[in-house]
């Protein structure tokens, strides 16, 4: 798969590419899309935005693609991820306060069923959709990545966990909520 366009540099990764069974004329003109969201990273932490630290691979992707130059975030990972995935303000998507359910729609702690994700939109338009990294915008079964438009997902459902074992990082969590794509239905 050759990358033709890059959308966004701002490590949750999202890869979208045209379905191979589409007509060749349509597939040839449709770009592959790679979207990268890195938590806890400053604007100038990669080379193409001014870093002194060499980041040649990211710089090459940015040079051949499109870079966000004015993406504003919510200063926290969950609400920012909800906005990026839906194109909505985090409160409209239901993730106004991380993954805490405060009993009102803007603060339900997971993506609501009225917001549409980029994965869902791209699937409706003939793309295969893949996501990797931290989901952390809801762990109810109906809010998991494969239920929200992604064909495959590999990563953590919650905000953190062990890289070595499938164990919860908080005592009130079930280890099953941290499971990766291979166990999600």
Residue frames as qw, qx, qy, qz and C-alpha x, y, z in Angstrom:
[[0.000, 0.891, 0.454, 0.000, 0.00, 0.00, 0.00],
 [0.432, 0.218, 0.006, 0.875, 1.62, 3.25, -1.11],
 [0.120, -0.692, -0.448, 0.553, 0.76, 6.32, 0.93],
 [0.328, 0.548, 0.413, 0.649, -0.58, 9.05, -1.34],
 [0.162, -0.730, -0.046, -0.662, -1.85, 11.63, 1.18],
 [0.396, -0.174, -0.677, 0.595, -1.25, 12.41, 4.80],
 [0.306, -0.723, -0.261, -0.562, -4.01, 14.05, 6.78],
 [0.587, -0.775, 0.011, -0.236, -2.89, 15.44, 10.12],
 [0.639, 0.130, -0.537, 0.535, 0.19, 15.46, 12.31],
 [0.300, -0.831, -0.139, -0.447, -0.40, 16.89, 15.63],
 [0.130, 0.308, -0.667, -0.666, 0.08, 7.77, 19.21],
 [0.649, 0.346, 0.616, -0.283, -3.25, 7.04, 17.98],
 [0.025, -0.278, 0.661, 0.696, -3.06, 6.03, 14.36],
 [0.642, 0.471, 0.453, -0.402, -5.79, 5.66, 11.82],
 [0.131, -0.254, 0.726, 0.626, -5.32, 4.17, 8.36],
 [0.623, 0.519, 0.406, -0.421, -7.99, 4.38, 5.68],
 [0.060, -0.335, 0.685, 0.644, -7.61, 3.07, 2.16],
 [0.648, 0.216, -0.221, -0.696, -9.98, 2.37, -0.73],
 [0.816, -0.021, 0.547, -0.187, -11.54, -1.09, -0.86],
 [0.207, -0.361, 0.754, 0.508, -9.66, -3.19, -3.40],
 [0.358, 0.366, 0.849, 0.129, -12.84, -4.57, -4.99],
 [0.257, 0.772, 0.202, -0.545, -13.87, -1.13, -6.25],
 [0.703, 0.675, 0.166, 0.149, -13.67, -0.23, -9.92],
 [0.716, -0.056, 0.045, 0.694, -10.04, 0.51, -10.91],
 [0.201, 0.609, 0.177, 0.746, -10.85, 4.00, -12.19],
 [0.455, -0.813, -0.123, -0.343, -12.36, 5.00, -8.85],
 [0.837, -0.454, -0.048, 0.302, -9.62, 3.35, -6.76],
 [0.657, 0.247, 0.046, 0.711, -6.82, 5.09, -8.67],
 [0.058, 0.639, 0.051, 0.765, -8.07, 8.56, -7.78],
 [0.636, -0.715, -0.150, -0.249, -8.92, 7.91, -4.13],
 [0.182, 0.660, -0.599, 0.415, -6.15, 8.63, -1.63],
 [0.685, -0.282, -0.603, 0.295, -4.97, 6.46, 1.20],
 [0.223, -0.809, 0.086, -0.538, -5.26, 8.45, 4.42],
 [0.655, -0.137, -0.567, 0.481, -3.07, 8.24, 7.49],
 [0.281, -0.811, -0.017, -0.513, -4.09, 10.27, 10.53],
 [0.623, -0.022, -0.581, 0.523, -1.78, 10.48, 13.54],
 [0.378, -0.817, -0.007, -0.435, -2.70, 11.90, 16.95],
 [0.610, 0.105, -0.589, 0.520, 0.06, 11.91, 19.55],
 [0.513, -0.812, -0.273, -0.051, -0.84, 12.61, 23.17],
 [0.570, -0.747, 0.086, 0.331, 1.42, 14.83, 25.24],
 [0.639, 0.127, 0.321, 0.688, 3.30, 16.22, 22.28],
 [0.019, -0.710, -0.082, 0.699, 4.00, 19.87, 21.60],
 [0.584, 0.772, 0.100, -0.230, 3.46, 21.59, 18.25],
 [0.366, 0.803, -0.468, -0.039, 7.19, 21.78, 17.45],
 [0.670, -0.440, 0.595, -0.058, 8.19, 18.31, 18.69],
 [0.812, 0.221, 0.473, 0.263, 8.70, 16.89, 15.19],
 [0.467, -0.176, 0.342, 0.796, 11.05, 18.16, 12.52],
 [0.179, 0.497, 0.571, 0.628, 8.50, 19.48, 10.02],
 [0.254, -0.886, -0.328, -0.209, 7.18, 21.84, 12.71],
 [0.059, 0.881, -0.277, 0.379, 10.62, 23.04, 13.89],
 [0.842, -0.522, 0.131, 0.033, 12.06, 20.43, 16.28],
 [0.046, 0.759, -0.646, -0.061, 15.80, 20.06, 16.68],
 [0.593, -0.164, 0.785, -0.074, 15.24, 16.32, 17.12],
 [0.217, 0.247, -0.722, -0.608, 15.41, 14.45, 13.80],
 [0.610, 0.248, 0.656, -0.369, 12.12, 12.86, 12.76],
 [0.036, 0.323, -0.638, -0.698, 12.85, 12.01, 9.11],
 [0.035, 0.276, 0.932, 0.234, 10.03, 9.53, 8.52],
 [0.060, 0.731, 0.581, -0.354, 7.32, 11.79, 9.91],
 [0.006, -0.632, 0.180, 0.754, 8.85, 14.74, 8.06],
 [0.034, -0.095, 0.794, 0.599, 8.71, 12.80, 4.78],
 [0.046, 0.534, 0.844, 0.016, 5.05, 11.90, 5.34],
 [0.004, 0.778, 0.323, -0.539, 4.25, 15.54, 6.13],
 [0.082, -0.459, 0.429, 0.774, 6.15, 16.80, 3.09],
 [0.058, -0.060, -0.832, -0.549, 4.10, 14.63, 0.73],
 [0.160, -0.556, -0.815, -0.036, 0.78, 15.20, 2.45],
 [0.200, -0.735, -0.174, -0.624, -1.32, 17.71, 4.33],
 [0.383, -0.075, -0.643, 0.659, -0.50, 19.01, 7.82],
 [0.279, -0.842, -0.457, -0.064, -2.91, 20.48, 10.34],
 [0.377, 0.298, -0.222, 0.849, -1.67, 23.93, 11.25],
 [0.274, -0.277, 0.245, -0.888, -4.62, 25.09, 13.36],
 [0.640, -0.327, -0.672, -0.179, -6.16, 22.14, 15.18],
 [0.247, -0.513, 0.421, -0.706, -7.27, 23.15, 18.65],
 [0.528, -0.122, -0.838, 0.060, -7.62, 20.56, 21.36],
 [0.580, -0.687, -0.242, -0.365, -9.37, 20.21, 24.67],
 [0.054, -0.696, 0.591, -0.404, -6.11, 19.95, 26.66],
 [0.610, -0.233, 0.709, -0.267, -7.00, 16.38, 27.57],
 [0.072, -0.202, 0.889, 0.404, -6.73, 13.20, 25.56],
 [0.258, 0.394, 0.879, -0.073, -10.31, 11.79, 25.62],
 [0.301, 0.783, 0.325, -0.437, -12.17, 14.96, 24.62],
 [0.091, 0.654, -0.487, -0.572, -9.56, 15.78, 21.96],
 [0.148, -0.070, 0.942, 0.292, -9.77, 12.27, 20.50],
 [0.309, 0.565, 0.732, -0.221, -13.59, 12.46, 20.48],
 [0.248, 0.806, 0.016, -0.537, -13.44, 15.76, 18.57],
 [0.008, 0.510, -0.700, -0.499, -10.89, 14.49, 16.08],
 [0.191, 0.087, 0.965, 0.158, -12.81, 11.28, 15.37],
 [0.212, 0.638, 0.729, -0.129, -16.22, 12.96, 15.03],
 [0.222, 0.389, 0.281, 0.849, -15.52, 16.53, 13.89],
 [0.377, -0.777, -0.385, -0.326, -17.68, 17.77, 16.78],
 [0.170, -0.643, 0.466, -0.584, -17.02, 19.65, 19.97],
 [0.232, 0.123, -0.930, 0.256, -16.30, 17.07, 22.65],
 [0.345, 0.132, 0.593, -0.715, -19.52, 17.90, 24.52],
 [0.681, 0.299, -0.180, -0.644, -21.58, 17.24, 21.39],
 [0.595, 0.267, -0.749, -0.115, -19.92, 13.82, 21.08],
 [0.823, -0.467, -0.241, -0.214, -20.61, 12.97, 24.75],
 [0.814, -0.089, -0.275, 0.503, -17.03, 13.11, 26.05],
 [0.030, -0.903, 0.020, -0.429, -16.93, 16.41, 27.93],
 [0.410, -0.736, 0.468, -0.266, -15.10, 15.04, 30.95],
 [0.039, -0.403, 0.914, 0.037, -12.82, 12.18, 29.98],
 [0.441, -0.115, -0.835, -0.310, -14.63, 8.83, 30.41],
 [0.046, 0.164, 0.724, -0.668, -16.61, 9.83, 33.49],
 [0.182, -0.518, -0.697, -0.460, -20.38, 9.45, 33.20],
 [0.017, -0.040, -0.416, 0.908, -21.86, 12.47, 34.98],
 [0.212, 0.472, 0.803, -0.297, -25.43, 11.62, 34.04],
 [0.377, 0.761, 0.136, -0.510, -26.03, 14.19, 31.27],
 [0.834, 0.508, 0.194, 0.094, -25.53, 13.73, 27.51],
 [0.337, 0.870, -0.308, 0.186, -22.52, 16.06, 27.16],
 [0.134, -0.610, 0.721, -0.299, -20.76, 14.19, 29.97],
 [0.947, -0.067, 0.015, -0.314, -21.76, 10.57, 29.38],
 [0.508, -0.594, 0.614, 0.106, -18.13, 9.44, 29.20],
 [0.531, 0.028, 0.760, 0.373, -18.24, 7.77, 25.80],
 [0.096, 0.052, -0.501, -0.859, -19.11, 8.60, 22.21],
 [0.540, 0.279, 0.471, -0.640, -22.84, 9.02, 21.90],
 [0.519, 0.255, 0.788, 0.209, -24.90, 7.18, 19.29],
 [0.382, 0.864, 0.293, -0.144, -25.76, 10.38, 17.40],
 [0.026, -0.818, 0.446, 0.363, -22.17, 11.32, 16.54],
 [0.919, 0.392, 0.020, 0.038, -20.61, 9.73, 13.47],
 [0.583, -0.579, 0.386, 0.420, -16.91, 8.79, 13.46],
 [0.251, 0.678, -0.510, -0.466, -14.49, 9.29, 10.61],
 [0.200, -0.158, 0.959, 0.120, -14.26, 5.50, 10.44],
 [0.444, 0.480, 0.713, -0.255, -18.02, 5.19, 9.86],
 [0.389, 0.793, -0.019, -0.469, -18.02, 7.90, 7.19],
 [0.091, 0.583, -0.721, -0.365, -15.03, 6.43, 5.37],
 [0.330, 0.054, 0.943, 0.002, -16.54, 2.91, 5.45],
 [0.484, 0.641, 0.485, -0.347, -19.75, 4.28, 3.91],
 [0.382, 0.832, -0.216, -0.339, -17.57, 5.70, 1.13],
 [0.911, 0.373, -0.179, 0.003, -15.80, 2.47, 0.25],
 [0.171, 0.699, -0.621, 0.312, -12.73, 2.54, 2.49],
 [0.796, -0.225, -0.515, 0.226, -11.21, -0.17, 4.65],
 [0.210, -0.833, 0.190, -0.474, -10.56, 1.31, 8.08],
 [0.789, -0.095, -0.474, 0.379, -7.90, 0.42, 10.62],
 [0.237, -0.864, 0.167, -0.411, -7.04, 1.98, 13.95],
 [0.773, -0.066, -0.482, 0.408, -4.26, 1.41, 16.42],
 [0.163, 0.348, -0.375, 0.843, -3.30, 2.90, 19.74],
 [0.012, 0.228, 0.710, -0.666, -5.37, 4.19, 22.60],
 [0.123, -0.575, -0.674, -0.447, -9.17, 4.35, 22.17],
 [0.257, -0.261, -0.522, 0.770, -10.09, 5.83, 25.59],
 [0.297, -0.042, -0.089, -0.950, -13.45, 7.29, 24.54],
 [0.777, -0.099, 0.109, -0.612, -15.73, 4.67, 26.03],
 [0.016, 0.285, -0.958, -0.008, -15.60, 1.02, 26.93],
 [0.693, 0.218, 0.464, -0.507, -19.27, 0.06, 26.61],
 [0.596, 0.093, 0.742, 0.293, -19.62, -2.69, 23.98],
 [0.450, 0.765, 0.450, 0.099, -21.54, -0.43, 21.59],
 [0.038, 0.981, -0.131, -0.139, -18.84, 2.27, 21.74],
 [0.683, -0.377, 0.488, 0.392, -15.81, 0.10, 20.92],
 [0.004, 0.535, -0.486, -0.691, -13.78, 0.79, 17.76],
 [0.067, 0.042, 0.906, 0.416, -15.14, -2.12, 15.73],
 [0.103, 0.661, 0.732, -0.132, -18.68, -0.96, 16.50],
 [0.037, 0.860, 0.113, -0.496, -17.78, 2.63, 15.50],
 [0.568, 0.794, -0.074, -0.201, -16.57, 2.06, 11.94],
 [0.010, 0.708, -0.697, -0.113, -13.20, 0.37, 12.16],
 [0.871, 0.192, -0.406, -0.197, -12.59, -2.97, 10.45],
 [0.808, -0.055, -0.435, 0.393, -9.62, -3.75, 12.66],
 [0.252, -0.881, 0.187, -0.353, -8.32, -2.28, 15.90],
 [0.803, -0.036, -0.420, 0.422, -5.16, -3.00, 17.86],
 [0.119, 0.497, -0.302, 0.804, -4.56, -1.11, 21.09],
 [0.121, -0.191, -0.748, 0.623, -5.82, -0.23, 24.53],
 [0.165, -0.685, -0.617, -0.350, -9.51, 0.41, 25.07],
 [0.419, -0.855, -0.244, 0.186, -8.86, 2.31, 28.30],
 [0.093, 0.979, -0.173, 0.053, -6.35, 5.07, 28.93],
 [0.050, 0.679, -0.723, 0.119, -3.42, 2.94, 30.05],
 [0.973, -0.136, 0.070, -0.172, -2.40, -0.58, 30.80],
 [0.615, -0.483, 0.563, 0.268, 0.46, -3.02, 30.83],
 [0.475, 0.632, -0.480, -0.381, 2.50, -3.48, 27.67],
 [0.118, 0.380, -0.917, 0.023, 3.49, -6.96, 28.86],
 [0.017, 0.222, 0.958, -0.183, 0.38, -8.54, 30.37],
 [0.287, -0.478, -0.494, -0.668, -3.39, -8.20, 29.94],
 [0.375, -0.450, -0.653, 0.481, -3.99, -6.76, 33.39],
 [0.044, -0.915, -0.318, -0.246, -5.91, -3.67, 34.50],
 [0.402, 0.329, -0.311, 0.796, -3.99, -0.64, 35.70],
 [0.363, -0.371, 0.262, -0.813, -6.76, 0.37, 38.10],
 [0.125, -0.038, 0.940, -0.314, -8.15, -1.97, 40.73],
 [0.519, 0.371, 0.493, -0.591, -11.80, -1.35, 39.71],
 [0.506, 0.494, -0.439, -0.555, -11.23, -2.38, 36.09],
 [0.922, 0.058, 0.378, -0.058, -11.78, -5.72, 34.50],
 [0.391, -0.393, 0.630, 0.544, -8.83, -7.01, 32.50],
 [0.479, 0.437, 0.717, 0.256, -11.22, -7.84, 29.65],
 [0.201, 0.935, 0.230, -0.181, -11.81, -4.12, 29.05],
 [0.167, -0.767, 0.452, 0.424, -8.18, -3.75, 28.07],
 [0.745, 0.102, 0.623, 0.216, -8.31, -6.50, 25.46],
 [0.039, -0.418, 0.494, 0.761, -7.03, -5.97, 21.97],
 [0.552, 0.305, -0.333, -0.701, -8.71, -6.47, 18.60],
 [0.322, 0.145, -0.922, -0.161, -8.28, -10.22, 18.57],
 [0.057, -0.284, -0.896, 0.337, -10.93, -10.60, 21.27],
 [0.307, 0.354, 0.202, -0.860, -13.32, -7.81, 20.25],
 [0.410, 0.374, 0.821, 0.137, -16.34, -9.02, 18.32]]
